[in-house]
Amino acid sequence: MPQKSITIALSGNPNAGKTSIFNHITGTRQKVGNWPGVTVEKKEGTIRKHGYELRIVDLPGTYSLTPFSIEEIIARDFILEESPDVVVVIIDSSNLERSLYLATQIRELDCKVVFCLNMADVSRSRGIKINAAKLSELLDVPVLFTVGNKNDGIDELLKAAIELSESDCVTAQKRRVRYRSDIEKAIKEVESVLTADLGSTLPYNTRWTSIKLIEDDTIVKERIQQFAGSEGKRVFEAVQLQRETLMGLFDEEPEILTTDERYGFIAGIVKEVHTTAVQHRVDISRNIDLVLTNRFVGFPIFILFIWIMFQSTFTFGGYPMEWIKAGIGGFSMIVGSVIPDSLIKDLLLDGVIAGVGSVIIFLPSILILFFCIALFEDTGYMS
């Protein structure tokens, strides 16, 4: 008897450990190629587990499903067009709030979702505690802890995905993001027209489509136009009316309003499920930030650091500059003593050697300057 096949899509922010989990699940049984029409890498693998054939697809890492980049378009289109049985959202548990933005967008796509709180060891080491049971209750999705690079919790994650794929519930229909009343009213107005004119044949969830049209999502608009043709005229008139109404009420683009509402919803969730253990030691980083960003002493300190940077550049860079200068001078003397007087000699000495030497003599100072700038950026001081 052939095994039942289940497609599981792995989604998540970059550097959330998604690829580590994918590699642990699939091992050497993975295929690497490109997504159709683009150069973005596509990775998928097939394994047999718990009596099922599991097709695991590693979606491109994104911070949202708003189609600003090709990776975001690919990730969203796969969920919409391929309809995977389960989407596993890999969440960096040490940065819950940022990761939940993508997670809430995926839940609005009306698909079965499992939340994977990855890098649990990192969050614990930082004193972060996440109430997974409470998060599961609030968002009505299975929530599990994993440590992807150590293979901890991966088997339980696959079991949860399989169980959800066999269930009848669709998690995105419950406890979804609720927007303020004026936005909800606009969504319902567009949704009612969509349902009346295109509802029976619309390939996407009507609520999600209404939100995307109100947000002026270019790709969704084009697809609805292609799909509906002349029958979509009333839909776009309703969308335009609701967009104008919202902009008149709030003096903001609707897409900004819905983004703010999502972040507000996420902040409320995080407040209920996320706690940080009390740190008895002094938070050195925070104290340094308070000094460096102080309105009175912050700017003088910045000027001091800039002065130190330039002093270091010319002081420490001066020694290797002298060495290079002496080396070029010695090399010129050797070349001059070997080659007889001619145009070639003049070209080499006054053109090539002198020209190249006048550039590379400043290389030490340039390297020191860029090192200092990179140090400022990596420590977050320049932000």
ABEGO torsion letter per residue (X at the ends): XBBBBBBBBBBEBBGAGAAAAAAAAAEABBBBBBBBGBABBBBBBBBBBGGBBBBBBBBBBBABABBABAAAAAAAAAAAAAGBABBBBBBBAABAAAAAAAAAAAAAAGBBBBBBBBGAAAAAAAGBBBBAAAAAAAAGBBBBBBBAAAGBGAAAAAAAAAAAAABABBAAABGBBBBBAAAAAAAAAAAAAAAAAAAAABABBAAAAAAAAAAGBAAAAAAAAAAAEAAAAAAAAAAAAAAAAAAAAAGBBAAAAAAAAAAAAAAAAAAAABBBBBBABBBAAAAAAAAAABAAAAAAAAAAAAAAAAAAAAAAAAAAAAAAAAAAAAAAAAAAAABBBBAAAAAAAAAAAAAAAAAAAAAAAAAAAAAAAAAAAAAGAAX
